[in-house]
């Protein structure tokens, strides 16, 4: 993570039902992200926000069983191309969402650069749904599935054929809301998951060190996909699908510090910050704290 950071905003909002998550990238900037990173003596380029479709419908398409498939796919193709451009300049991609569908584009863009990419999915949800099993049709709950090659062709074949990530190179951290169909996919594909029960039993320090060791041994690059609903909603109220009983502020910051010390990551994104659901931009401020820790900020 000694590279120059290449920052882009990815304000997709139509892969989920709540207005406001398109404001996430700018809420993170307003919460002081750029200055916090500059204070760490990091070099960075902020490329602004990419242009993505902003209008959609809440109607599930009867054929695909998805909402806004073409618009979400188009937006993610734009993200993928921008991520590829950032990587071509030797920058470390840092993507500011937007809803969690943006991970489809991020990972598709990174796919060109890694033969054996790993992913840390820090989230209350595994996002392993598909049109066939999703009760909502919202694509933000399908982004990890698409990245491991499960789902609609329009999503899984973006920037090359599927899968972009070997399911065995994925580690999910903090899951506590897992649909039955997702449980089957986890078991069938051997995806490593540390649920909140594991974190409570073993501790965040142990879980993160095991995850880091696991990925170090099998990957040539690791992407962090950080959903703010992975943190307990007492700390991050401004998000669309909060789930009680998540990691505390302290536990999450510990996880980010361990990732920094590992020098494992080659890209990162933070998603699902929604200032319209927030309390005085608290969620964006917490997310900025976590990104600062990820890039080396210490208390002393």
C-alpha positions in Angstrom: 0.0 0.0 0.0 2.9 2.3 -0.6 1.5 3.1 -4.1 -0.2 6.3 -5.0 -3.9 6.0 -4.2 -6.3 6.4 -7.2 -9.7 7.4 -5.8 -12.9 7.2 -7.7 -16.5 7.7 -6.6 -18.9 5.0 -7.8 -22.4 6.4 -7.0 -24.6 3.5 -8.2 -27.8 3.5 -6.2 -30.4 1.6 -8.3 -29.2 -1.9 -7.2 -31.1 -1.3 -3.9 -34.3 0.5 -2.9 -33.1 3.4 -0.7 -32.5 6.9 -2.1 -29.3 8.5 -1.0 -26.5 6.0 -1.3 -25.4 7.8 -4.5 -24.3 10.6 -2.1 -22.0 8.2 -0.4 -18.8 9.2 -2.2 -19.1 12.9 -1.5 -20.2 12.3 2.1 -16.9 10.5 2.6 -15.0 13.4 1.1 -17.0 15.9 3.2 -16.1 13.8 6.3 -12.4 14.6 5.6 -11.2 11.5 3.8 -8.7 13.3 1.5 -7.1 15.3 4.3 -6.8 12.3 6.6 -5.0 10.3 3.8 -2.8 13.3 3.0 -1.8 13.6 6.6 -0.4 10.1 6.4 2.0 11.3 3.8 0.3 9.3 1.1 0.2 10.4 -2.5 -3.2 10.3 -4.1 -5.2 11.2 -7.2 -8.9 11.9 -6.7 -10.5 11.2 -10.1 -14.0 12.4 -9.0 -17.1 10.4 -9.5 -17.8 8.2 -12.5 -21.0 8.8 -14.4 -23.5 6.0 -13.9 -27.3 5.6 -14.6 -29.3 7.2 -11.8 -32.9 6.2 -12.6 -34.4 2.8 -12.1 -37.6 1.0 -11.2 -38.7 -1.1 -8.2 -40.2 -3.6 -10.5 -38.7 -7.1 -10.8 -38.2 -8.1 -14.4 -40.3 -11.3 -14.9 -37.7 -12.8 -17.2 -34.4 -12.1 -15.3 -36.0 -11.8 -11.8 -33.7 -8.8 -11.3 -34.2 -5.0 -10.9 -32.5 -2.6 -13.3 -30.1 -5.2 -14.8 -29.1 -3.2 -17.8 -28.5 0.0 -15.9 -26.6 -1.6 -13.1 -24.5 -3.6 -15.6 -23.7 -0.4 -17.6 -22.7 1.5 -14.6 -20.4 -1.3 -13.4 -18.8 -1.5 -16.9 -17.9 2.1 -16.4 -16.4 1.4 -13.0 -14.5 -1.6 -14.4 -12.9 0.5 -17.1 -12.0 3.3 -14.6 -10.4 0.7 -12.3 -8.4 -0.7 -15.2 -7.2 2.8 -16.0 -6.1 3.5 -12.4 -4.2 0.1 -12.3 -2.5 0.9 -15.6 -1.0 4.0 -13.9 0.3 1.9 -11.1 -2.1 3.4 -8.6 -3.8 1.6 -5.7 -7.5 1.7 -6.5 -9.8 3.0 -3.7 -13.4 3.0 -4.7 -16.1 5.0 -2.8 -19.6 3.6 -3.3 -22.5 3.7 -4.0 -24.3 0.5 -3.2 -22.5 -2.9 -3.0 -23.2 -3.7 -6.6 -20.2 -1.6 -7.5 -18.0 -4.5 -6.4 -19.0 -6.3 -9.6 -17.3 -3.6 -11.6 -14.4 -3.1 -9.3 -13.5 -6.8 -9.3 -14.1 -7.1 -13.0 -11.6 -4.3 -13.6 -9.0 -5.8 -11.3 -9.4 -9.2 -13.0 -7.1 -8.2 -15.8 -4.2 -7.8 -13.4 -4.3 -10.9 -11.2 -4.4 -14.6 -12.0 -5.3 -15.6 -8.5 -7.0 -12.7 -6.9 -8.3 -12.9 -3.3 -11.2 -11.0 -1.7 -12.0 -10.0 1.9 -15.7 -9.4 2.1 -16.4 -7.4 5.3 -20.2 -7.4 5.5 -23.2 -8.4 7.5 -24.4 -10.2 4.3 -22.5 -12.5 2.0 -24.2 -11.0 -1.1 -24.4 -14.5 -2.7 -27.9 -14.2 -4.0 -29.0 -14.6 -7.6 -32.2 -13.8 -9.5 -33.4 -17.4 -8.8 -33.1 -17.2 -5.0 -33.3 -13.5 -4.1 -36.6 -12.5 -2.6 -36.0 -8.8 -3.6 -34.3 -8.8 -7.0 -31.9 -6.2 -5.7 -28.5 -6.7 -7.4 -26.5 -5.2 -4.5 -27.1 -8.5 -2.8 -25.7 -10.5 -5.7 -22.3 -8.9 -6.2 -20.1 -11.5 -4.6 -22.0 -14.3 -6.4 -21.5 -12.5 -9.7 -17.7 -12.1 -9.0 -17.3 -15.9 -8.4 -19.3 -16.7 -11.6 -22.8 -17.3 -10.3 -25.7 -15.3 -11.7 -26.8 -13.6 -14.9 -24.4 -13.6 -17.9 -24.6 -9.8 -18.1 -23.0 -9.5 -14.7 -20.6 -12.5 -14.5 -19.0 -12.0 -18.0 -18.1 -8.3 -17.6 -14.5 -7.6 -18.7 -13.8 -11.3 -19.5 -15.3 -14.6 -18.8 -16.5 -15.9 -15.4 -15.4 -16.4 -12.7 -13.3 -13.4 -11.7 -12.4 -14.9 -8.3 -12.0 -18.5 -7.2 -14.6 -19.0 -4.5 -11.9 -20.6 -2.3 -10.0 -17.3 -2.5 -12.8 -15.4 -0.7 -13.0 -14.7 3.0 -16.2 -13.3 4.4 -15.9 -11.4 7.7 -18.8 -10.5 10.1 -21.7 -12.2 8.3 -24.8 -12.5 10.4 -27.7 -12.3 7.9 -27.4 -15.2 5.5 -30.2 -16.5 3.3 -30.8 -20.2 2.9 -29.8 -20.2 -0.7 -26.6 -18.4 0.2 -25.8 -21.0 2.8 -26.0 -23.6 0.1 -23.6 -21.7 -2.1 -21.2 -21.3 0.7 -21.2 -25.0 1.4 -21.1 -26.1 -2.2 -18.2 -23.8 -3.2 -16.1 -24.0 0.0 -16.2 -20.3 0.8 -14.5 -19.4 4.0 -16.8 -17.5 6.3 -16.1 -16.0 9.8 -19.6 -15.2 11.2 -20.2 -12.9 14.1 -20.4 -16.1 16.2 -16.8 -16.9 15.2 -15.7 -13.3 16.0 -17.4 -13.4 19.4 -15.9 -16.8 20.2 -12.3 -16.3 18.8 -11.8 -12.6 18.8 -11.3 -10.2 15.9 -7.5 -10.3 16.2 -7.5 -14.1 15.8 -10.0 -14.1 12.9 -8.2 -11.4 10.9 -4.8 -13.1 11.4 -6.2 -16.4 10.2 -7.8 -14.7 7.2 -4.6 -12.9 6.3 -2.5 -16.1 6.6 -5.1 -18.0 4.5 -5.0 -15.5 1.6 -1.2 -14.9 1.7 -0.6 -18.5 0.9 -2.9 -18.7 -2.1 -3.3 -15.3 -3.9 -1.3 -12.8 -6.0 -3.4 -9.8 -4.9 -6.2 -9.1 -2.4 -9.1 -6.8 -2.7 -11.0 -5.5 0.4 -14.7 -5.0 -0.1 -15.9 -3.1 3.0 -19.6 -2.6 3.5 -20.4 -0.2 6.4 -23.3 -2.4 7.4 -20.6 -4.9 8.4 -20.1 -2.7 11.5 -22.7 -2.7 14.2 -25.4 -0.1 13.4 -24.9 1.6 16.7 -21.8 3.1 15.0 -23.0 3.2 11.4 -26.8 4.1 11.3 -26.6 5.6 7.8 -26.9 2.5 5.7 -29.8 0.7 4.0 -29.7 -2.8 5.4 -28.4 -2.6 9.0 -28.1 -5.8 11.0 -27.8 -5.7 14.8 -25.0 -7.6 16.6 -22.0 -6.6 14.4 -18.4 -5.8 15.2 -17.8 -2.7 17.3 -15.9 0.3 16.3 -12.9 -0.9 18.2 -13.0 -4.4 16.7 -13.4 -3.0 13.1 -10.5 -0.6 13.6 -8.4 -3.5 14.9 -9.2 -5.4 11.7 -8.2 -2.5 9.5 -4.9 -2.0 11.4 -4.1 -5.7 11.0 -4.7 -5.4 7.3 -2.4 -2.4 7.0 0.4 -4.2 8.9 0.0 -7.3 6.7 0.7 -5.3 3.5 -1.6 -7.7 1.8 -4.1 -5.5 0.1 -3.8 -4.3 -3.5 -7.1 -2.5 -3.7 -10.1 -1.5 -1.6 -13.6 -0.2 -1.7 -16.1 1.2 0.9 -19.8 1.0 0.1 -23.4 1.5 1.3 -22.9 4.9 3.1 -26.2 6.6 2.9 -26.3 10.2 4.3 -30.1 10.4 3.9 -30.4 7.7 6.5 -27.6 9.0 8.7 -27.2 11.1 11.9 -25.1 14.1 11.1 -22.8 12.2 8.7 -21.8 9.8 11.5 -21.5 6.8 9.2 -19.2 8.5 6.8 -17.0 9.7 9.6 -16.7 6.2 11.0 -15.9 4.9 7.5 -13.2 7.5 7.1 -11.8 6.5 10.5 -11.6 2.9 9.2 -10.0 3.9 5.9 -7.4 6.0 7.8 -6.6 3.0 10.0 -6.4 0.8 6.9 -3.8 3.1 5.4 -1.7 3.4 8.5 -3.1 6.0 10.9 -2.3 5.2 14.6 -3.4 6.6 17.9 0.2 7.3 18.8 
